[in-house]
Amino acid sequence: MSVRVFESDEEMFSAMQSDREAVIQTYERMPKFLLEGLKPGHFYVTESCGLVIFGEITESPYEEDRALMKGNPHLREVRGYSVACVEGELGTACVSHMAPISKAAFEQAKKLNWEVQPGVVVGWIELRLNNLRAVAC
């Protein structure tokens, strides 16, 4: 984990805007087949501060939330799970930080209480990417 220190609010907000622009640029360069695998009802894995997070991409029942997501196509509403939060937590996540996995992989991780070896996770990601590429062709 790293901590950034700012001299002023303006400096902090400027850095936040720069970070947001970088994330949007990454999103815009993502292959279409990959974005097709990161829609509501699909599953993903990501890492944050050394914690592996498994998630389901959701869609809010509230029109206001859906309108907000339309204005931020690089974000997804999610329910994320990990060894630190086994019941799951609602939130948003950037698709550029997600790696798609299958529902079967997600369910297997759930059975393991989200304690999955990194090599297994990589295999799940590779399998899902290969399936998404095949569908895109």
DSSP file (Angstrom, degrees, kcal/mol; ACC not computed):
  #  RESIDUE AA STRUCTURE BP1 BP2  ACC     N-H-->O    O-->H-N    N-H-->O    O-->H-N    TCO  KAPPA ALPHA  PHI   PSI    X-CA   Y-CA   Z-CA
    1    1 A M              0   0    0      0, 0.0     2,-0.3     0, 0.0    47,-0.0   0.000 360.0 360.0 360.0 140.0    0.0    0.0    0.0
    2    2 A S        -     0   0    0      2,-0.0     2,-0.4     0, 0.0    47,-0.0  -0.908 360.0-149.1-121.8 153.3    1.2    3.5   -0.8
    3    3 A V        -     0   0    0     -2,-0.3     2,-0.4     2,-0.0     0, 0.0  -0.976   6.6-153.8-121.8 130.9    0.2    6.8    0.7
    4    4 A R        -     0   0    0     -2,-0.4     2,-0.4     8,-0.0    -2,-0.0  -0.883   8.0-153.9-104.4 137.1    0.3   10.0   -1.3
    5    5 A V        -     0   0    0     -2,-0.4     2,-0.4     2,-0.0    -2,-0.0  -0.908   8.6-161.6-110.6 135.9    0.6   13.3    0.6
    6    6 A F        -     0   0    0     -2,-0.4     3,-0.1     1,-0.1     4,-0.0  -0.901  20.5-146.1-119.7 146.7   -0.7   16.6   -0.9
    7    7 A E  S    S+     0   0    0     -2,-0.4     2,-0.3     1,-0.1    -1,-0.1   0.694  83.4   7.1 -80.5 -20.9    0.2   20.1    0.0
    8    8 A S  S  > S-     0   0    0      1,-0.1     4,-1.9     0, 0.0    -1,-0.1  -0.974  73.0-107.3-155.2 165.3   -3.3   21.4   -0.7
    9    9 A D  H  > S+     0   0    0     -2,-0.3     4,-2.9     1,-0.2     5,-0.3   0.895 119.1  56.2 -61.6 -40.4   -6.9   20.4   -1.6
   10   10 A E  H  > S+     0   0    0      1,-0.2     4,-2.2     2,-0.2    -1,-0.2   0.907 106.6  48.9 -60.3 -42.5   -6.3   21.7   -5.1
   11   11 A E  H  > S+     0   0    0      2,-0.2     4,-2.1     1,-0.2    -1,-0.2   0.900 112.2  49.1 -63.7 -40.9   -3.3   19.5   -5.6
   12   12 A M  H  X S+     0   0    0     -4,-1.9     4,-2.4     2,-0.2    -2,-0.2   0.937 112.5  46.6 -64.5 -47.4   -5.3   16.4   -4.3
   13   13 A F  H  X S+     0   0    0     -4,-2.9     4,-2.2     1,-0.2    -2,-0.2   0.857 110.9  53.0 -66.0 -33.9   -8.2   17.1   -6.6
   14   14 A S  H  X S+     0   0    0     -4,-2.2     4,-2.3    -5,-0.3    -1,-0.2   0.911 110.0  47.8 -64.7 -42.1   -5.9   17.7   -9.6
   15   15 A A  H  X S+     0   0    0     -4,-2.1     4,-2.5     2,-0.2    -2,-0.2   0.892 110.2  52.5 -65.5 -39.4   -4.2   14.3   -8.9
   16   16 A M  H  X S+     0   0    0     -4,-2.4     4,-2.3     2,-0.2    -2,-0.2   0.906 110.0  48.6 -63.0 -41.0   -7.7   12.6   -8.6
   17   17 A Q  H  X S+     0   0    0     -4,-2.2     4,-2.5     2,-0.2    -2,-0.2   0.909 111.1  49.7 -65.6 -41.9   -8.7   14.1  -12.0
   18   18 A S  H  X S+     0   0    0     -4,-2.3     4,-2.1     2,-0.2    -2,-0.2   0.910 111.1  49.5 -62.4 -42.2   -5.4   12.9  -13.6
   19   19 A D  H  X S+     0   0    0     -4,-2.5     4,-2.1     2,-0.2    -2,-0.2   0.913 110.8  50.1 -62.5 -42.9   -6.0    9.4  -12.1
   20   20 A R  H  X S+     0   0    0     -4,-2.3     4,-2.4     1,-0.2    -2,-0.2   0.916 109.9  50.2 -62.4 -44.3   -9.5    9.4  -13.5
   21   21 A E  H  X S+     0   0    0     -4,-2.5     4,-2.2     1,-0.2    -1,-0.2   0.884 109.7  51.2 -62.6 -38.7   -8.4   10.4  -16.9
   22   22 A A  H  X S+     0   0    0     -4,-2.1     4,-2.1     2,-0.2    -1,-0.2   0.902 110.1  49.2 -65.3 -40.7   -5.7    7.7  -17.0
   23   23 A V  H  X S+     0   0    0     -4,-2.1     4,-2.5     2,-0.2    -2,-0.2   0.909 110.9  50.0 -65.0 -42.3   -8.3    5.1  -16.0
   24   24 A I  H  X S+     0   0    0     -4,-2.4     4,-2.6     2,-0.2    -2,-0.2   0.900 109.3  51.7 -64.2 -40.7  -10.7    6.3  -18.7
   25   25 A Q  H  X S+     0   0    0     -4,-2.2     4,-1.0     2,-0.2    -1,-0.2   0.908 110.2  48.9 -62.3 -41.5   -7.9    6.1  -21.3
   26   26 A T  H >X S+     0   0    0     -4,-2.1     3,-0.7     1,-0.2     4,-0.5   0.930 111.0  50.6 -62.7 -45.1   -7.1    2.5  -20.3
   27   27 A Y  H >< S+     0   0    0     -4,-2.5     3,-1.5     1,-0.2    -2,-0.2   0.919 106.9  54.3 -57.0 -45.6  -10.8    1.6  -20.5
   28   28 A E  H 3< S+     0   0    0     -4,-2.6    -1,-0.2     1,-0.3    -2,-0.2   0.736 108.6  49.6 -65.0 -22.4  -11.0    3.2  -24.0
   29   29 A R  H << S+     0   0    0     -4,-1.0    -1,-0.3    -3,-0.7    -2,-0.2   0.477  84.3 115.5 -93.2  -3.9   -8.1    1.0  -25.2
   30   30 A M  S << S-     0   0    0     -3,-1.5     5,-0.0    -4,-0.5    66,-0.0  -0.417  76.6-103.4 -69.2 140.1   -9.6   -2.3  -23.8
   31   31 A P    >>  -     0   0    0      0, 0.0     4,-1.8     0, 0.0     3,-0.7  -0.336  23.8-125.8 -62.4 142.8  -10.5   -4.9  -26.4
   32   32 A K  H 3> S+     0   0    0      1,-0.2     4,-2.2     2,-0.2     5,-0.2   0.880 108.9  58.4 -56.8 -41.3  -14.2   -5.2  -27.2
   33   33 A F  H 3> S+     0   0    0      1,-0.2     4,-0.7     2,-0.2    -1,-0.2   0.854 106.0  50.3 -60.5 -32.9  -14.3   -8.9  -26.5
   34   34 A L  H X4 S+     0   0    0     -3,-0.7     3,-0.9     1,-0.2    -1,-0.2   0.913 108.6  50.1 -71.9 -42.3  -13.0   -8.2  -23.0
   35   35 A L  H >< S+     0   0    0     -4,-1.8     3,-1.6     1,-0.2    -2,-0.2   0.839 103.2  61.8 -63.4 -32.4  -15.6   -5.6  -22.3
   36   36 A E  H 3< S+     0   0    0     -4,-2.2     3,-0.3     1,-0.3    -1,-0.2   0.787 102.6  51.9 -63.4 -26.2  -18.3   -8.0  -23.5
   37   37 A G  T << S+     0   0    0     -3,-0.9    -1,-0.3    -4,-0.7     6,-0.2   0.348 101.1  64.5 -90.4   5.9  -17.2  -10.3  -20.6
   38   38 A L  S <  S+     0   0    0     -3,-1.6    -1,-0.2    -4,-0.1    -2,-0.1  -0.413  75.5 114.0-128.1  57.0  -17.6   -7.5  -18.0
   39   39 A K  S >  S-     0   0    0     -3,-0.3     3,-2.3     1,-0.1    18,-0.3  -0.738  79.0 -61.9-118.3 167.1  -21.3   -6.8  -18.1
   40   40 A P  T 3  S+     0   0    0      0, 0.0    18,-0.2     0, 0.0    -1,-0.1  -0.231 125.4  30.2 -52.0 135.5  -24.0   -7.2  -15.4
   41   41 A G  T 3  S+     0   0    0     16,-3.4     2,-0.2     1,-0.4    17,-0.1   0.269 100.4 107.6  95.4  -9.3  -24.4  -10.9  -14.6
   42   42 A H    <   -     0   0    0     -3,-2.3    15,-3.0    15,-0.2    -1,-0.4  -0.504  61.1-130.8 -97.7 170.1  -20.7  -11.6  -15.3
   43   43 A F  E     +AB  56 101A   0     58,-0.7    58,-1.9    13,-0.2     2,-0.3  -0.849  23.7 174.4-124.7 154.7  -18.0  -12.4  -12.8
   44   44 A Y  E     -AB  55 100A   0     11,-2.3    11,-2.5    -2,-0.3     2,-0.3  -0.922  20.1-141.1-149.7 170.7  -14.5  -11.1  -12.3
   45   45 A V  E     +AB  54  99A   0     54,-2.1    54,-2.1    -2,-0.3     2,-0.3  -0.984  24.2 164.7-136.1 147.9  -11.4  -11.1  -10.0
   46   46 A T  E     -A   53   0A   0      7,-2.4     7,-2.9    -2,-0.3     2,-0.4  -0.904  26.9-126.5-149.7 176.7   -9.1   -8.3   -9.1
   47   47 A E  E     +A   52   0A   0     50,-0.4     2,-0.4    -2,-0.3     5,-0.2  -0.994  20.4 177.7-133.6 139.1   -6.5   -7.5   -6.5
   48   48 A S  E >  S-A   51   0A   0      3,-2.3     3,-2.0    -2,-0.4    -2,-0.0  -0.934  73.3 -20.0-144.6 118.7   -6.3   -4.6   -4.1
   49   49 A C  T 3  S-     0   0    0     -2,-0.4     3,-0.1     1,-0.3    -1,-0.0   0.858 128.3 -49.7  54.2  39.1   -3.5   -4.0   -1.6
   50   50 A G  T 3  S+     0   0    0      1,-0.2     2,-0.5     0, 0.0    -1,-0.3   0.434 113.4 120.3  83.2  -0.7   -2.6   -7.7   -1.7
   51   51 A L  E <   -A   48   0A   0     -3,-2.0    -3,-2.3    31,-0.0     2,-0.5  -0.858  59.3-138.3-101.5 126.2   -6.2   -8.9   -1.3
   52   52 A V  E     -A   47   0A   0     -2,-0.5     2,-0.5    -5,-0.2    31,-0.4  -0.722  22.3-164.4 -83.3 126.6   -7.8  -11.0   -4.0
   53   53 A I  E     -A   46   0A   0     -7,-2.9    -7,-2.4    -2,-0.5     2,-0.4  -0.957   7.6-164.1-118.7 125.7  -11.3   -9.9   -4.6
   54   54 A F  E     +AC  45  81A   0     27,-2.8    27,-3.7    -2,-0.5     2,-0.3  -0.829  21.7 176.7-101.8 145.0  -13.9  -11.9   -6.5
   55   55 A G  E     -AC  44  80A   0    -11,-2.5   -11,-2.3    -2,-0.4     2,-0.4  -0.980  33.1-137.4-150.9 162.4  -17.0  -10.2   -7.7
   56   56 A E  E     -AC  43  79A   0     23,-2.1    23,-1.9    -2,-0.3     2,-0.5  -0.973  29.9-128.4-115.1 132.5  -20.3  -10.3   -9.6
   57   57 A I  E     - C   0  78A   0    -15,-3.0   -16,-3.4    -2,-0.4    21,-0.3  -0.710  37.8-176.3 -81.2 126.0  -21.1   -7.3  -11.8
   58   58 A T  E     - C   0  77A   0     19,-2.7    19,-0.5    -2,-0.5     2,-0.4  -0.538  23.5-135.1-115.4 177.6  -24.6   -6.2  -10.9
   59   59 A E        -     0   0    0     -2,-0.2     7,-0.0    17,-0.1    17,-0.0  -0.983  26.4-121.1-138.0 128.6  -27.1   -3.6  -12.0
   60   60 A S        -     0   0    0     -2,-0.4     6,-0.1     1,-0.1    17,-0.0  -0.319   6.7-139.3 -67.2 145.8  -29.0   -1.4   -9.6
   61   61 A P  S    S+     0   0    0      0, 0.0     2,-0.5     0, 0.0    -1,-0.1   0.555  81.1  92.8 -77.4  -6.4  -32.8   -1.5   -9.5
   62   62 A Y  S  > S-     0   0    0      1,-0.1     4,-2.1     2,-0.0     3,-0.3  -0.770  70.2-146.9 -97.1 128.6  -32.7    2.3   -9.2
   63   63 A E  H  > S+     0   0    0     -2,-0.5     4,-2.5     1,-0.2     5,-0.2   0.855  99.1  58.2 -58.1 -37.9  -32.9    4.5  -12.3
   64   64 A E  H  > S+     0   0    0      1,-0.2     4,-2.0     2,-0.2    -1,-0.2   0.910 107.4  46.9 -61.0 -42.3  -30.6    7.2  -10.7
   65   65 A D  H  > S+     0   0    0     -3,-0.3     4,-2.3     2,-0.2    -1,-0.2   0.920 111.7  50.1 -65.4 -43.8  -27.8    4.6  -10.2
   66   66 A R  H  X S+     0   0    0     -4,-2.1     4,-2.0     1,-0.2    -2,-0.2   0.880 109.7  51.6 -63.5 -37.1  -28.2    3.3  -13.8
   67   67 A A  H  X S+     0   0    0     -4,-2.5     4,-1.4     2,-0.2    -1,-0.2   0.901 108.9  50.9 -65.1 -40.6  -28.0    6.9  -15.1
   68   68 A L  H  < S+     0   0    0     -4,-2.0     4,-0.4     1,-0.2    -2,-0.2   0.907 109.6  50.0 -62.7 -41.8  -24.9    7.5  -13.1
   69   69 A M  H >< S+     0   0    0     -4,-2.3     3,-1.2     1,-0.2     6,-0.3   0.867 104.7  57.9 -66.2 -36.3  -23.3    4.4  -14.6
   70   70 A K  H 3< S+     0   0    0     -4,-2.0    -1,-0.2     1,-0.3    -2,-0.2   0.868 105.9  50.5 -60.0 -35.4  -24.2    5.4  -18.1
   71   71 A G  T 3< S+     0   0    0     -4,-1.4    -1,-0.3     1,-0.3    -2,-0.2   0.549 115.4  44.0 -78.8  -7.4  -22.2    8.6  -17.6
   72   72 A N    X   +     0   0    0     -3,-1.2     3,-2.4    -4,-0.4    -1,-0.3  -0.590  65.1 169.6-134.3  69.7  -19.2    6.5  -16.3
   73   73 A P  T 3  S+     0   0    0      0, 0.0    -1,-0.1     0, 0.0    22,-0.1   0.657  74.3  65.5 -63.9 -14.2  -18.9    3.6  -18.8
   74   74 A H  T 3  S+     0   0    0     -3,-0.1    21,-2.6    20,-0.1    22,-0.4   0.556  95.3  74.1 -81.4  -7.8  -15.5    2.6  -17.3
   75   75 A L  E <   - D   0  94A   0     -3,-2.4     2,-0.4    -6,-0.3    19,-0.2  -0.749  61.0-165.3-106.7 154.0  -17.2    1.7  -14.0
   76   76 A R  E     - D   0  93A   0     17,-2.3    17,-2.1    -2,-0.3     2,-0.4  -0.989  24.7-121.3-132.4 144.3  -19.4   -1.2  -13.0
   77   77 A E  E     +CD  58  92A   0    -19,-0.5   -19,-2.7    -2,-0.4     2,-0.3  -0.710  48.1 172.9 -78.8 136.4  -21.7   -1.7  -10.0
   78   78 A V  E     -CD  57  91A   0     13,-2.8    13,-2.2    -2,-0.4     2,-0.5  -0.912  41.9-139.1-142.0 162.9  -20.4   -4.8   -8.2
   79   79 A R  E     -CD  56  90A   0    -23,-1.9   -23,-2.1    -2,-0.3     2,-0.3  -0.978  34.8-161.7-121.4 115.1  -20.7   -7.0   -5.2
   80   80 A G  E     -CD  55  89A   0      9,-2.6     9,-1.8    -2,-0.5     2,-0.3  -0.764   8.3-168.9-104.8 145.4  -17.2   -8.0   -4.2
   81   81 A Y  E     +C   54   0A   0    -27,-3.7   -27,-2.8    -2,-0.3     2,-0.3  -0.950  15.3 149.4-130.7 147.3  -16.1  -10.9   -1.9
   82   82 A S  E >   - D   0  85A   0      3,-1.0     3,-0.8    -2,-0.3     6,-0.2  -0.946  62.6 -85.1-159.7 178.2  -12.8  -11.8   -0.3
   83   83 A V  T 3  S+     0   0    0    -31,-0.4     3,-0.4    31,-0.4    32,-0.1   0.770 130.3  52.1 -63.3 -23.2  -11.4  -13.5    2.8
   84   84 A A  T 3  S+     0   0    0      1,-0.2    -1,-0.2     2,-0.1     2,-0.1   0.643 123.9  25.2 -86.1 -16.0  -11.9  -10.1    4.5
   85   85 A C  E X   +D   82   0A   0     -3,-0.8     3,-1.1     1,-0.1    -3,-1.0  -0.554  66.6 167.4-147.7  75.0  -15.5   -9.8    3.5
   86   86 A V  E 3  S+     0   0A   0     -3,-0.4    -1,-0.1     1,-0.3    -3,-0.1   0.732  77.6  55.2 -68.7 -23.0  -17.0  -13.2    2.9
   87   87 A E  E 3  S-     0   0A   0      1,-0.1    -1,-0.3    -6,-0.0    -6,-0.1   0.642 112.2-119.8 -83.0 -14.6  -20.6  -12.0    2.8
   88   88 A G  E <   -     0   0A   0     -3,-1.1     2,-0.4    -6,-0.2    -7,-0.2   0.054  18.1-125.8  92.4 156.6  -19.8   -9.5    0.0
   89   89 A E  E     -D   80   0A   0     -9,-1.8    -9,-2.6    -4,-0.1     2,-0.2  -0.996  15.9-125.9-143.7 133.1  -20.0   -5.7   -0.2
   90   90 A L  E     +D   79   0A   0     -2,-0.4     2,-0.3   -11,-0.2   -11,-0.2  -0.492  52.3 114.5 -76.3 147.6  -21.7   -3.5   -2.8
   91   91 A G  E     -D   78   0A   0    -13,-2.2   -13,-2.8    -2,-0.2     2,-0.3  -0.955  58.0 -83.0-178.2-163.9  -19.7   -0.9   -4.6
   92   92 A T  E     -D   77   0A   0     -2,-0.3     2,-0.3   -15,-0.2   -15,-0.2  -0.929  34.3-174.8-124.9 154.1  -18.3    0.2   -7.9
   93   93 A A  E     -D   76   0A   0    -17,-2.1   -17,-2.3    -2,-0.3     2,-0.4  -0.990  28.5-111.2-146.8 151.6  -15.1   -0.9   -9.6
   94   94 A C  E >   -D   75   0A   0     -2,-0.3     3,-1.9   -19,-0.2   -19,-0.2  -0.688  19.6-138.7 -85.2 132.8  -13.3    0.1  -12.8
   95   95 A V  G >  S+     0   0    0    -21,-2.6     3,-1.7    -2,-0.4    -1,-0.1   0.776  99.9  69.4 -63.1 -25.0  -13.3   -2.5  -15.6
   96   96 A S  G 3  S+     0   0    0    -22,-0.4    -1,-0.3     1,-0.3   -21,-0.1   0.646 100.6  48.8 -69.2 -10.6   -9.7   -1.8  -16.3
   97   97 A H  G <  S+     0   0    0     -3,-1.9   -50,-0.4   -51,-0.0     2,-0.3   0.333  97.4  92.7-104.7   4.8   -8.9   -3.5  -13.0
   98   98 A M    <   -     0   0    0     -3,-1.7   -52,-0.2    -4,-0.2   -54,-0.0  -0.765  53.2-163.4-104.7 144.5  -11.0   -6.5  -13.6
   99   99 A A  E     -B   45   0A   0    -54,-2.1   -54,-2.1    -2,-0.3     2,-0.1  -0.996  30.3-121.8-119.7 124.5  -10.1   -9.9  -15.0
  100  100 A P  E     +B   44   0A   0      0, 0.0     2,-0.3     0, 0.0   -56,-0.3  -0.352  32.4 177.6 -69.5 143.4  -13.1  -11.9  -16.2
  101  101 A I  E     -B   43   0A   0    -58,-1.9   -58,-0.7   -64,-0.2    24,-0.1  -0.919  31.3-100.1-134.4 164.0  -13.8  -15.4  -14.7
  102  102 A S     >  -     0   0    0     -2,-0.3     4,-2.2    22,-0.2     5,-0.1  -0.331  29.5-112.9 -79.2 164.8  -16.6  -17.8  -15.3
  103  103 A K  H  > S+     0   0    0      1,-0.2     4,-2.8     2,-0.2     5,-0.2   0.882 119.5  56.3 -62.1 -38.4  -19.6  -18.3  -13.0
  104  104 A A  H  > S+     0   0    0      2,-0.2     4,-2.1     1,-0.2    -1,-0.2   0.904 107.5  47.5 -61.8 -41.2  -18.2  -21.8  -12.2
  105  105 A A  H  > S+     0   0    0      2,-0.2     4,-2.5     1,-0.2    -1,-0.2   0.917 111.8  50.5 -65.3 -42.6  -14.9  -20.4  -11.1
  106  106 A F  H  X S+     0   0    0     -4,-2.2     4,-2.2     1,-0.2    -2,-0.2   0.930 111.0  48.4 -59.2 -46.6  -16.7  -17.8   -9.0
  107  107 A E  H  X S+     0   0    0     -4,-2.8     4,-2.1     1,-0.2    -1,-0.2   0.866 110.3  51.9 -64.1 -36.5  -18.8  -20.5   -7.4
  108  108 A Q  H  X S+     0   0    0     -4,-2.1     4,-1.4     2,-0.2    -1,-0.2   0.917 109.2  49.6 -65.5 -42.6  -15.7  -22.6   -6.7
  109  109 A A  H  <>S+     0   0    0     -4,-2.5     5,-3.2     1,-0.2     6,-0.3   0.896 109.3  53.0 -61.4 -39.5  -14.0  -19.6   -5.0
  110  110 A K  H ><5S+     0   0    0     -4,-2.2     3,-1.9     1,-0.2    -2,-0.2   0.915 105.8  52.7 -61.8 -44.0  -17.1  -19.2   -2.9
  111  111 A K  H 3<5S+     0   0    0     -4,-2.1    -1,-0.2     1,-0.3    -2,-0.2   0.806 108.7  51.6 -61.3 -29.0  -17.0  -22.8   -1.8
  112  112 A L  T ><5S-     0   0    0     -4,-1.4     3,-1.7    -3,-0.2    -1,-0.3   0.253 118.9-112.9 -90.6  12.0  -13.4  -22.2   -0.7
  113  113 A N  T < 5 -     0   0    0     -3,-1.9    -3,-0.2     1,-0.3    -2,-0.1   0.844  69.2 -63.9  55.3  34.9  -14.4  -19.1    1.3
  114  114 A W  T 3 <S+     0   0    0     -5,-3.2     2,-1.1     1,-0.2   -31,-0.4   0.542 104.6 129.8  70.3  10.1  -12.5  -17.0   -1.2
  115  115 A E    <   +     0   0    0     -3,-1.7     2,-0.4    -6,-0.3    -1,-0.2  -0.757  31.0 156.1 -95.7  89.9   -9.1  -18.6   -0.3
  116  116 A V        -     0   0    0     -2,-1.1   -64,-0.1    -3,-0.1    -7,-0.0  -0.945  45.0-114.4-121.8 135.3   -7.8  -19.5   -3.7
  117  117 A Q    >>  -     0   0    0     -2,-0.4     4,-1.8     1,-0.1     3,-0.8  -0.398  27.0-121.1 -66.3 141.7   -4.2  -20.0   -4.7
  118  118 A P  H 3> S+     0   0    0      0, 0.0     4,-2.4     0, 0.0     5,-0.2   0.855 110.9  56.5 -53.7 -39.8   -2.9  -17.4   -7.2
  119  119 A G  H 3> S+     0   0    0      1,-0.2     4,-1.8     2,-0.2     5,-0.1   0.869 106.4  50.1 -62.1 -36.4   -2.0  -20.1   -9.8
  120  120 A V  H <> S+     0   0    0     -3,-0.8     4,-2.1     2,-0.2    -1,-0.2   0.917 109.4  51.1 -66.6 -43.8   -5.6  -21.4   -9.8
  121  121 A V  H  X S+     0   0    0     -4,-1.8     4,-2.4     1,-0.2    -2,-0.2   0.916 108.1  52.1 -60.1 -44.2   -6.9  -17.8  -10.3
  122  122 A V  H  X S+     0   0    0     -4,-2.4     4,-2.6     1,-0.2    -1,-0.2   0.903 108.3  51.6 -60.2 -41.7   -4.6  -17.3  -13.3
  123  123 A G  H  X S+     0   0    0     -4,-1.8     4,-2.3     1,-0.2    -1,-0.2   0.896 109.0  50.3 -61.8 -40.7   -5.9  -20.5  -14.9
  124  124 A W  H  X S+     0   0    0     -4,-2.1     4,-2.3     2,-0.2    -2,-0.2   0.908 111.3  48.7 -63.5 -42.2   -9.5  -19.4  -14.4
  125  125 A I  H  X S+     0   0    0     -4,-2.4     4,-2.8     2,-0.2     5,-0.2   0.939 111.3  49.3 -63.8 -47.2   -8.7  -16.0  -16.0
  126  126 A E  H  X S+     0   0    0     -4,-2.6     4,-2.4     1,-0.2    -2,-0.2   0.913 111.3  49.8 -59.5 -43.4   -6.9  -17.6  -19.0
  127  127 A L  H  X S+     0   0    0     -4,-2.3     4,-2.1     2,-0.2    -1,-0.2   0.928 112.7  46.2 -61.6 -46.2   -9.8  -20.0  -19.6
  128  128 A R  H  X S+     0   0    0     -4,-2.3     4,-2.6   -28,-0.2    -2,-0.2   0.903 112.0  51.1 -65.3 -41.3  -12.4  -17.2  -19.5
  129  129 A L  H  X S+     0   0    0     -4,-2.8     4,-2.6   -29,-0.2    -1,-0.2   0.912 109.5  50.6 -62.3 -41.9  -10.3  -15.0  -21.8
  130  130 A N  H  X S+     0   0    0     -4,-2.4     4,-2.1    -5,-0.2    -1,-0.2   0.905 111.2  48.8 -62.5 -40.8   -9.9  -17.8  -24.3
  131  131 A N  H  X S+     0   0    0     -4,-2.1     4,-2.0     2,-0.2    -2,-0.2   0.915 111.9  48.6 -64.8 -42.5  -13.7  -18.4  -24.3
  132  132 A L  H  X S+     0   0    0     -4,-2.6     4,-1.8     1,-0.2    -2,-0.2   0.901 111.2  50.3 -64.8 -40.7  -14.4  -14.7  -24.8
  133  133 A R  H  X S+     0   0    0     -4,-2.6     4,-1.3     1,-0.2    -1,-0.2   0.913 108.8  52.4 -62.1 -42.0  -11.9  -14.6  -27.7
  134  134 A A  H  < S+     0   0    0     -4,-2.1     3,-0.3     1,-0.2    -1,-0.2   0.897 110.1  47.6 -62.7 -40.9  -13.5  -17.6  -29.3
  135  135 A V  H  < S+     0   0    0     -4,-2.0    -1,-0.2     1,-0.2    -2,-0.2   0.858 108.7  55.6 -67.1 -35.0  -17.0  -16.0  -29.1
  136  136 A A  H  <        0   0    0     -4,-1.8    -1,-0.2     1,-0.2    -2,-0.2   0.750 360.0 360.0 -70.6 -24.5  -15.6  -12.7  -30.6
  137  137 A C     <        0   0    0     -4,-1.3    -1,-0.2    -3,-0.3    -2,-0.2   0.483 360.0 360.0 -77.2 360.0  -14.2  -14.4  -33.7
